[in-house]
Amino acid sequence: MKQKIILLLLFTVAIAFGQEPSEEKADALFRDRAYVKAATMYEGLPKNQKVMQNLADCYYYNGVMDKAAATYQELFAEIGNDS
């Protein structure tokens, strides 16, 4: 019985770790116009220009203008520093 419980717990943990956000998954959701789910994934990713642009666009397309404006502002500040 203990072995079954341990296997069940290991399986559950493996599934949970398999749900980590990835840029590829977020991009696929973005392309499919699943902006709420894509935004949630992008929020958990390391920031780069593409991630921030798509995150800001997700907010914009969902009408979350305060977050969209803040993210665009952060994005443009980063682009200005990199140029």
Biopython code that builds the backbone (N, CA, C, O; Angstrom):
import numpy as np
from Bio.PDB.StructureBuilder import StructureBuilder

atoms = [
    (1, "MET", "N", (0.821, -1.192, 0.000)),
    (1, "MET", "CA", (0.000, 0.000, 0.000)),
    (1, "MET", "C", (0.868, 1.260, 0.000)),
    (1, "MET", "O", (0.574, 2.221, -0.710)),
    (2, "LYS", "N", (1.949, 1.250, 0.807)),
    (2, "LYS", "CA", (2.831, 2.410, 0.868)),
    (2, "LYS", "C", (3.485, 2.671, -0.484)),
    (2, "LYS", "O", (3.676, 3.823, -0.874)),
    (3, "GLN", "N", (3.824, 1.611, -1.192)),
    (3, "GLN", "CA", (4.453, 1.774, -2.501)),
    (3, "GLN", "C", (3.504, 2.461, -3.478)),
    (3, "GLN", "O", (3.930, 3.295, -4.276)),
    (4, "LYS", "N", (2.233, 2.116, -3.418)),
    (4, "LYS", "CA", (1.252, 2.750, -4.309)),
    (4, "LYS", "C", (1.111, 4.227, -3.987)),
    (4, "LYS", "O", (1.005, 5.049, -4.897)),
    (5, "ILE", "N", (1.109, 4.572, -2.724)),
    (5, "ILE", "CA", (0.988, 5.976, -2.323)),
    (5, "ILE", "C", (2.221, 6.760, -2.777)),
    (5, "ILE", "O", (2.111, 7.875, -3.286)),
    (6, "ILE", "N", (3.384, 6.162, -2.586)),
    (6, "ILE", "CA", (4.618, 6.831, -3.010)),
    (6, "ILE", "C", (4.633, 7.025, -4.518)),
    (6, "ILE", "O", (5.006, 8.095, -5.000)),
    (7, "LEU", "N", (4.236, 6.013, -5.264)),
    (7, "LEU", "CA", (4.183, 6.145, -6.728)),
    (7, "LEU", "C", (3.183, 7.211, -7.148)),
    (7, "LEU", "O", (3.447, 7.985, -8.069)),
    (8, "LEU", "N", (2.049, 7.255, -6.485)),
    (8, "LEU", "CA", (1.043, 8.268, -6.795)),
    (8, "LEU", "C", (1.582, 9.669, -6.521)),
    (8, "LEU", "O", (1.369, 10.580, -7.321)),
    (9, "LEU", "N", (2.269, 9.846, -5.413)),
    (9, "LEU", "CA", (2.854, 11.145, -5.096)),
    (9, "LEU", "C", (3.928, 11.541, -6.107)),
    (9, "LEU", "O", (3.978, 12.693, -6.538)),
    (10, "LEU", "N", (4.773, 10.609, -6.482)),
    (10, "LEU", "CA", (5.797, 10.902, -7.482)),
    (10, "LEU", "C", (5.187, 11.271, -8.826)),
    (10, "LEU", "O", (5.661, 12.186, -9.500)),
    (11, "PHE", "N", (4.157, 10.571, -9.205)),
    (11, "PHE", "CA", (3.468, 10.863, -10.459)),
    (11, "PHE", "C", (2.842, 12.257, -10.417)),
    (11, "PHE", "O", (2.919, 13.005, -11.391)),
    (12, "THR", "N", (2.228, 12.599, -9.296)),
    (12, "THR", "CA", (1.606, 13.915, -9.142)),
    (12, "THR", "C", (2.645, 15.025, -9.217)),
    (12, "THR", "O", (2.414, 16.051, -9.856)),
    (13, "VAL", "N", (3.777, 14.828, -8.574)),
    (13, "VAL", "CA", (4.853, 15.818, -8.609)),
    (13, "VAL", "C", (5.393, 15.966, -10.025)),
    (13, "VAL", "O", (5.676, 17.079, -10.466)),
    (14, "ALA", "N", (5.538, 14.868, -10.730)),
    (14, "ALA", "CA", (6.042, 14.914, -12.109)),
    (14, "ALA", "C", (5.092, 15.703, -13.006)),
    (14, "ALA", "O", (5.534, 16.476, -13.855)),
    (15, "ILE", "N", (3.814, 15.510, -12.821)),
    (15, "ILE", "CA", (2.829, 16.255, -13.611)),
    (15, "ILE", "C", (2.889, 17.735, -13.265)),
    (15, "ILE", "O", (2.829, 18.585, -14.154)),
    (16, "ALA", "N", (3.004, 18.046, -11.991)),
    (16, "ALA", "CA", (3.052, 19.451, -11.559)),
    (16, "ALA", "C", (4.258, 20.163, -12.153)),
    (16, "ALA", "O", (4.144, 21.303, -12.601)),
    (17, "PHE", "N", (5.408, 19.507, -12.163)),
    (17, "PHE", "CA", (6.603, 20.134, -12.729)),
    (17, "PHE", "C", (6.530, 20.206, -14.250)),
    (17, "PHE", "O", (7.205, 21.045, -14.847)),
    (18, "GLY", "N", (5.756, 19.378, -14.881)),
    (18, "GLY", "CA", (5.586, 19.413, -16.327)),
    (18, "GLY", "C", (4.751, 20.592, -16.786)),
    (18, "GLY", "O", (4.698, 20.882, -17.981)),
    (19, "GLN", "N", (4.098, 21.277, -15.859)),
    (19, "GLN", "CA", (3.243, 22.411, -16.188)),
    (19, "GLN", "C", (3.977, 23.750, -16.075)),
    (19, "GLN", "O", (3.340, 24.803, -16.126)),
    (20, "GLU", "N", (5.281, 23.728, -15.924)),
    (20, "GLU", "CA", (6.038, 24.966, -15.831)),
    (20, "GLU", "C", (5.878, 25.763, -17.122)),
    (20, "GLU", "O", (5.824, 25.196, -18.214)),
    (21, "PRO", "N", (5.803, 27.095, -16.981)),
    (21, "PRO", "CA", (5.657, 27.904, -18.189)),
    (21, "PRO", "C", (6.910, 27.849, -19.052)),
    (21, "PRO", "O", (8.033, 27.820, -18.547)),
    (22, "SER", "N", (6.698, 27.837, -20.342)),
    (22, "SER", "CA", (7.815, 27.930, -21.277)),
    (22, "SER", "C", (7.427, 28.951, -22.340)),
    (22, "SER", "O", (6.249, 29.162, -22.626)),
    (23, "GLU", "N", (8.423, 29.562, -22.901)),
    (23, "GLU", "CA", (8.166, 30.586, -23.913)),
    (23, "GLU", "C", (7.454, 29.990, -25.122)),
    (23, "GLU", "O", (6.603, 30.645, -25.724)),
    (24, "GLU", "N", (7.792, 28.763, -25.478)),
    (24, "GLU", "CA", (7.154, 28.124, -26.636)),
    (24, "GLU", "C", (5.660, 27.905, -26.383)),
    (24, "GLU", "O", (4.835, 28.157, -27.261)),
    (25, "LYS", "N", (5.317, 27.436, -25.183)),
    (25, "LYS", "CA", (3.902, 27.218, -24.851)),
    (25, "LYS", "C", (3.145, 28.537, -24.819)),
    (25, "LYS", "O", (2.024, 28.635, -25.319)),
    (26, "ALA", "N", (3.769, 29.547, -24.228)),
    (26, "ALA", "CA", (3.129, 30.862, -24.160)),
    (26, "ALA", "C", (2.932, 31.435, -25.561)),
    (26, "ALA", "O", (1.889, 32.017, -25.858)),
    (27, "ASP", "N", (3.940, 31.268, -26.423)),
    (27, "ASP", "CA", (3.828, 31.759, -27.798)),
    (27, "ASP", "C", (2.692, 31.051, -28.546)),
    (27, "ASP", "O", (1.959, 31.677, -29.312)),
    (28, "ALA", "N", (2.557, 29.754, -28.319)),
    (28, "ALA", "CA", (1.476, 29.007, -28.969)),
    (28, "ALA", "C", (0.114, 29.514, -28.505)),
    (28, "ALA", "O", (-0.799, 29.672, -29.315)),
    (29, "LEU", "N", (-0.025, 29.765, -27.225)),
    (29, "LEU", "CA", (-1.285, 30.319, -26.711)),
    (29, "LEU", "C", (-1.535, 31.702, -27.294)),
    (29, "LEU", "O", (-2.667, 32.034, -27.645)),
    (30, "PHE", "N", (-0.486, 32.510, -27.397)),
    (30, "PHE", "CA", (-0.603, 33.854, -27.967)),
    (30, "PHE", "C", (-1.068, 33.781, -29.417)),
    (30, "PHE", "O", (-1.956, 34.528, -29.829)),
    (31, "ARG", "N", (-0.463, 32.877, -30.190)),
    (31, "ARG", "CA", (-0.866, 32.712, -31.603)),
    (31, "ARG", "C", (-2.320, 32.260, -31.713)),
    (31, "ARG", "O", (-3.022, 32.632, -32.653)),
    (32, "ASP", "N", (-2.769, 31.455, -30.745)),
    (32, "ASP", "CA", (-4.154, 30.973, -30.743)),
    (32, "ASP", "C", (-5.125, 31.981, -30.129)),
    (32, "ASP", "O", (-6.312, 31.696, -29.970)),
    (33, "ARG", "N", (-4.612, 33.144, -29.791)),
    (33, "ARG", "CA", (-5.392, 34.235, -29.204)),
    (33, "ARG", "C", (-5.994, 33.882, -27.842)),
    (33, "ARG", "O", (-7.036, 34.414, -27.459)),
    (34, "ALA", "N", (-5.339, 32.995, -27.127)),
    (34, "ALA", "CA", (-5.722, 32.659, -25.745)),
    (34, "ALA", "C", (-4.928, 33.599, -24.834)),
    (34, "ALA", "O", (-4.029, 33.170, -24.112)),
    (35, "TYR", "N", (-5.273, 34.879, -24.882)),
    (35, "TYR", "CA", (-4.450, 35.915, -24.272)),
    (35, "TYR", "C", (-4.395, 35.838, -22.744)),
    (35, "TYR", "O", (-3.362, 36.159, -22.157)),
    (36, "VAL", "N", (-5.461, 35.430, -22.102)),
    (36, "VAL", "CA", (-5.453, 35.333, -20.641)),
    (36, "VAL", "C", (-4.470, 34.244, -20.197)),
    (36, "VAL", "O", (-3.652, 34.470, -19.305)),
    (37, "LYS", "N", (-4.552, 33.077, -20.813)),
    (37, "LYS", "CA", (-3.644, 31.982, -20.469)),
    (37, "LYS", "C", (-2.203, 32.332, -20.858)),
    (37, "LYS", "O", (-1.265, 32.036, -20.119)),
    (38, "ALA", "N", (-2.040, 32.961, -22.020)),
    (38, "ALA", "CA", (-0.690, 33.341, -22.458)),
    (38, "ALA", "C", (-0.081, 34.348, -21.487)),
    (38, "ALA", "O", (1.095, 34.240, -21.140)),
    (39, "ALA", "N", (-0.864, 35.317, -21.050)),
    (39, "ALA", "CA", (-0.354, 36.324, -20.103)),
    (39, "ALA", "C", (0.102, 35.663, -18.808)),
    (39, "ALA", "O", (1.140, 36.023, -18.253)),
    (40, "THR", "N", (-0.665, 34.709, -18.335)),
    (40, "THR", "CA", (-0.290, 34.001, -17.113)),
    (40, "THR", "C", (1.049, 33.298, -17.287)),
    (40, "THR", "O", (1.878, 33.304, -16.377)),
    (41, "MET", "N", (1.264, 32.696, -18.445)),
    (41, "MET", "CA", (2.545, 32.021, -18.701)),
    (41, "MET", "C", (3.680, 33.033, -18.851)),
    (41, "MET", "O", (4.760, 32.847, -18.290)),
    (42, "TYR", "N", (3.435, 34.099, -19.606)),
    (42, "TYR", "CA", (4.484, 35.099, -19.805)),
    (42, "TYR", "C", (4.903, 35.728, -18.477)),
    (42, "TYR", "O", (6.076, 36.051, -18.290)),
    (43, "GLU", "N", (3.962, 35.904, -17.559)),
    (43, "GLU", "CA", (4.282, 36.499, -16.261)),
    (43, "GLU", "C", (5.291, 35.653, -15.488)),
    (43, "GLU", "O", (6.053, 36.187, -14.682)),
    (44, "GLY", "N", (5.305, 34.353, -15.721)),
    (44, "GLY", "CA", (6.216, 33.461, -15.013)),
    (44, "GLY", "C", (7.542, 33.238, -15.705)),
    (44, "GLY", "O", (8.375, 32.478, -15.211)),
    (45, "LEU", "N", (7.755, 33.881, -16.836)),
    (45, "LEU", "CA", (8.989, 33.687, -17.608)),
    (45, "LEU", "C", (9.998, 34.794, -17.324)),
    (45, "LEU", "O", (9.618, 35.891, -16.915)),
    (46, "PRO", "N", (11.285, 34.510, -17.540)),
    (46, "PRO", "CA", (12.291, 35.574, -17.448)),
    (46, "PRO", "C", (12.002, 36.637, -18.516)),
    (46, "PRO", "O", (11.579, 36.324, -19.629)),
    (47, "LYS", "N", (12.238, 37.875, -18.153)),
    (47, "LYS", "CA", (11.921, 38.981, -19.066)),
    (47, "LYS", "C", (12.947, 39.086, -20.180)),
    (47, "LYS", "O", (14.156, 39.045, -19.954)),
    (48, "ASN", "N", (12.428, 39.222, -21.382)),
    (48, "ASN", "CA", (13.219, 39.609, -22.540)),
    (48, "ASN", "C", (12.292, 40.431, -23.429)),
    (48, "ASN", "O", (11.107, 40.562, -23.122)),
    (49, "GLN", "N", (12.798, 40.974, -24.500)),
    (49, "GLN", "CA", (12.003, 41.881, -25.328)),
    (49, "GLN", "C", (10.742, 41.207, -25.865)),
    (49, "GLN", "O", (9.662, 41.794, -25.810)),
    (50, "LYS", "N", (10.862, 39.994, -26.377)),
    (50, "LYS", "CA", (9.713, 39.300, -26.959)),
    (50, "LYS", "C", (8.665, 38.981, -25.892)),
    (50, "LYS", "O", (7.471, 39.184, -26.115)),
    (51, "VAL", "N", (9.101, 38.487, -24.749)),
    (51, "VAL", "CA", (8.177, 38.139, -23.666)),
    (51, "VAL", "C", (7.423, 39.378, -23.206)),
    (51, "VAL", "O", (6.205, 39.337, -23.031)),
    (52, "MET", "N", (8.136, 40.474, -23.010)),
    (52, "MET", "CA", (7.495, 41.701, -22.537)),
    (52, "MET", "C", (6.530, 42.268, -23.572)),
    (52, "MET", "O", (5.450, 42.743, -23.222)),
    (53, "GLN", "N", (6.916, 42.220, -24.845)),
    (53, "GLN", "CA", (6.040, 42.709, -25.913)),
    (53, "GLN", "C", (4.752, 41.907, -25.959)),
    (53, "GLN", "O", (3.660, 42.475, -26.003)),
    (54, "ASN", "N", (4.879, 40.583, -25.949)),
    (54, "ASN", "CA", (3.690, 39.737, -26.008)),
    (54, "ASN", "C", (2.850, 39.852, -24.749)),
    (54, "ASN", "O", (1.622, 39.814, -24.823)),
    (55, "LEU", "N", (3.490, 39.993, -23.592)),
    (55, "LEU", "CA", (2.743, 40.178, -22.350)),
    (55, "LEU", "C", (1.946, 41.477, -22.394)),
    (55, "LEU", "O", (0.768, 41.502, -22.038)),
    (56, "ALA", "N", (2.581, 42.536, -22.826)),
    (56, "ALA", "CA", (1.885, 43.822, -22.936)),
    (56, "ALA", "C", (0.724, 43.723, -23.932)),
    (56, "ALA", "O", (-0.359, 44.256, -23.687)),
    (57, "ASP", "N", (0.957, 43.042, -25.052)),
    (57, "ASP", "CA", (-0.111, 42.860, -26.039)),
    (57, "ASP", "C", (-1.262, 42.036, -25.460)),
    (57, "ASP", "O", (-2.427, 42.335, -25.723)),
    (58, "CYS", "N", (-0.950, 41.006, -24.678)),
    (58, "CYS", "CA", (-2.004, 40.206, -24.029)),
    (58, "CYS", "C", (-2.862, 41.089, -23.142)),
    (58, "CYS", "O", (-4.091, 41.037, -23.198)),
    (59, "TYR", "N", (-2.204, 41.902, -22.323)),
    (59, "TYR", "CA", (-2.958, 42.810, -21.454)),
    (59, "TYR", "C", (-3.830, 43.746, -22.292)),
    (59, "TYR", "O", (-5.003, 43.957, -21.983)),
    (60, "TYR", "N", (-3.247, 44.302, -23.352)),
    (60, "TYR", "CA", (-3.981, 45.234, -24.211)),
    (60, "TYR", "C", (-5.215, 44.570, -24.822)),
    (60, "TYR", "O", (-6.312, 45.126, -24.774)),
    (61, "TYR", "N", (-5.033, 43.386, -25.393)),
    (61, "TYR", "CA", (-6.142, 42.689, -26.041)),
    (61, "TYR", "C", (-7.231, 42.268, -25.063)),
    (61, "TYR", "O", (-8.374, 42.043, -25.463)),
    (62, "ASN", "N", (-6.882, 42.160, -23.783)),
    (62, "ASN", "CA", (-7.871, 41.806, -22.764)),
    (62, "ASN", "C", (-8.450, 43.027, -22.070)),
    (62, "ASN", "O", (-9.278, 42.896, -21.170)),
    (63, "GLY", "N", (-8.021, 44.210, -22.480)),
    (63, "GLY", "CA", (-8.573, 45.434, -21.908)),
    (63, "GLY", "C", (-8.023, 45.778, -20.536)),
    (63, "GLY", "O", (-8.628, 46.563, -19.806)),
    (64, "VAL", "N", (-6.881, 45.202, -20.175)),
    (64, "VAL", "CA", (-6.252, 45.508, -18.889)),
    (64, "VAL", "C", (-5.224, 46.608, -19.165)),
    (64, "VAL", "O", (-4.016, 46.371, -19.185)),
    (65, "MET", "N", (-5.745, 47.808, -19.374)),
    (65, "MET", "CA", (-4.916, 48.890, -19.890)),
    (65, "MET", "C", (-3.859, 49.378, -18.907)),
    (65, "MET", "O", (-2.786, 49.808, -19.332)),
    (66, "ASP", "N", (-4.130, 49.324, -17.607)),
    (66, "ASP", "CA", (-3.121, 49.777, -16.654)),
    (66, "ASP", "C", (-1.879, 48.876, -16.699)),
    (66, "ASP", "O", (-0.751, 49.368, -16.682)),
    (67, "LYS", "N", (-2.092, 47.567, -16.757)),
    (67, "LYS", "CA", (-0.960, 46.635, -16.846)),
    (67, "LYS", "C", (-0.300, 46.728, -18.219)),
    (67, "LYS", "O", (0.923, 46.635, -18.325)),
    (68, "ALA", "N", (-1.097, 46.909, -19.267)),
    (68, "ALA", "CA", (-0.530, 47.043, -20.613)),
    (68, "ALA", "C", (0.376, 48.264, -20.679)),
    (68, "ALA", "O", (1.495, 48.180, -21.184)),
    (69, "ALA", "N", (-0.101, 49.401, -20.170)),
    (69, "ALA", "CA", (0.687, 50.628, -20.213)),
    (69, "ALA", "C", (1.979, 50.480, -19.412)),
    (69, "ALA", "O", (3.046, 50.897, -19.864)),
    (70, "ALA", "N", (1.881, 49.892, -18.233)),
    (70, "ALA", "CA", (3.075, 49.715, -17.402)),
    (70, "ALA", "C", (4.086, 48.784, -18.074)),
    (70, "ALA", "O", (5.291, 49.032, -18.021)),
    (71, "THR", "N", (3.600, 47.723, -18.699)),
    (71, "THR", "CA", (4.498, 46.776, -19.355)),
    (71, "THR", "C", (5.126, 47.385, -20.600)),
    (71, "THR", "O", (6.315, 47.193, -20.856)),
    (72, "TYR", "N", (4.326, 48.127, -21.384)),
    (72, "TYR", "CA", (4.894, 48.815, -22.548)),
    (72, "TYR", "C", (5.947, 49.829, -22.106)),
    (72, "TYR", "O", (7.001, 49.952, -22.731)),
    (73, "GLN", "N", (5.660, 50.548, -21.034)),
    (73, "GLN", "CA", (6.618, 51.535, -20.536)),
    (73, "GLN", "C", (7.931, 50.862, -20.121)),
    (73, "GLN", "O", (9.016, 51.345, -20.445)),
    (74, "GLU", "N", (7.818, 49.752, -19.407)),
    (74, "GLU", "CA", (9.010, 48.998, -19.002)),
    (74, "GLU", "C", (9.765, 48.476, -20.230)),
    (74, "GLU", "O", (10.994, 48.513, -20.275)),
    (75, "LEU", "N", (9.020, 47.996, -21.210)),
    (75, "LEU", "CA", (9.626, 47.484, -22.440)),
    (75, "LEU", "C", (10.390, 48.589, -23.166)),
    (75, "LEU", "O", (11.537, 48.393, -23.568)),
    (76, "PHE", "N", (9.761, 49.737, -23.334)),
    (76, "PHE", "CA", (10.412, 50.830, -24.052)),
    (76, "PHE", "C", (11.614, 51.368, -23.288)),
    (76, "PHE", "O", (12.586, 51.813, -23.898)),
    (77, "ALA", "N", (11.558, 51.331, -21.961)),
    (77, "ALA", "CA", (12.708, 51.754, -21.157)),
    (77, "ALA", "C", (13.876, 50.790, -21.388)),
    (77, "ALA", "O", (15.024, 51.222, -21.493)),
    (78, "GLU", "N", (13.588, 49.492, -21.467)),
    (78, "GLU", "CA", (14.640, 48.502, -21.713)),
    (78, "GLU", "C", (15.216, 48.624, -23.118)),
    (78, "GLU", "O", (16.428, 48.526, -23.307)),
    (79, "ILE", "N", (14.352, 48.837, -24.097)),
    (79, "ILE", "CA", (14.819, 48.977, -25.483)),
    (79, "ILE", "C", (15.690, 50.207, -25.606)),
    (79, "ILE", "O", (16.702, 50.184, -26.306)),
    (80, "GLY", "N", (15.307, 51.288, -24.932)),
    (80, "GLY", "CA", (16.090, 52.517, -24.972)),
    (80, "GLY", "C", (17.469, 52.326, -24.377)),
    (80, "GLY", "O", (18.434, 52.931, -24.842)),
    (81, "ASN", "N", (17.576, 51.491, -23.354)),
    (81, "ASN", "CA", (18.869, 51.225, -22.727)),
    (81, "ASN", "C", (19.747, 50.332, -23.577)),
    (81, "ASN", "O", (20.973, 50.425, -23.515)),
    (82, "ASP", "N", (19.135, 49.466, -24.373)),
    (82, "ASP", "CA", (19.887, 48.521, -25.200)),
    (82, "ASP", "C", (20.362, 49.141, -26.506)),
    (82, "ASP", "O", (21.284, 48.618, -27.132)),
    (83, "SER", "N", (19.761, 50.230, -26.925)),
    (83, "SER", "CA", (20.101, 50.831, -28.226)),
    (83, "SER", "C", (21.383, 51.595, -28.177)),
    (83, "SER", "O", (21.805, 52.159, -29.188)),
]
sb = StructureBuilder()
sb.init_structure("model")
sb.init_model(0)
sb.init_chain("A")
sb.init_seg("    ")
for serial, (resi, resn, name, xyz) in enumerate(atoms, 1):
    if name == "N":
        sb.init_residue(resn, " ", resi, " ")
    sb.init_atom(name, np.array(xyz, "f"), 0.0, 1.0, " ", f" {name:<3s}", serial, name[0])
structure = sb.get_structure()
